[in-house]
Amino acid sequence: MEARDAELKKELDATLHARRELGEEYDSALVDSFLGKVEQRLDGTIDRRMRRHLAEQQMVVARGARSPGSAVDSWSERFGFGVISLILAVPLSAIGAVNAGLTGLVVTWAGIFGVNAVHSVRGARFGRRKDRTSEWDD
């Protein structure tokens, strides 16, 4: 992890050095470039964590510890989705604010809120339906 931090620090130093040389008129392009690199790094980290998490879930299900679609799965899925959306909110907010100012920031957060609300409601309905059918099966 420290090697990646050093790499990102070098990128930031290079971006700041380029800003000093090129002047303020290139600020937007330099910030976009640096945020793109940060976003790529975040995407890679999130992809690795999600693959590891899915592999762990598959192992648990394969061993029969709990059935898929249980209330714990539904809650952990919604929680994980919320955490990932907040992690991605940082670069998205920066991009929205740089490109469209306060309006871009508000639109970005409205979208983040909307996606999380829809995902949460979908998960809650799915969980209730599962509970209802499990009562009939008993």
PyMOL commands that set and color helices and strands:
alter all, ss='L'
color gray80, all
select helices_A, chain A and resi 2-22+24-63+71-137
alter helices_A, ss='H'
color red, helices_A
deselect
rebuild
show_as cartoon
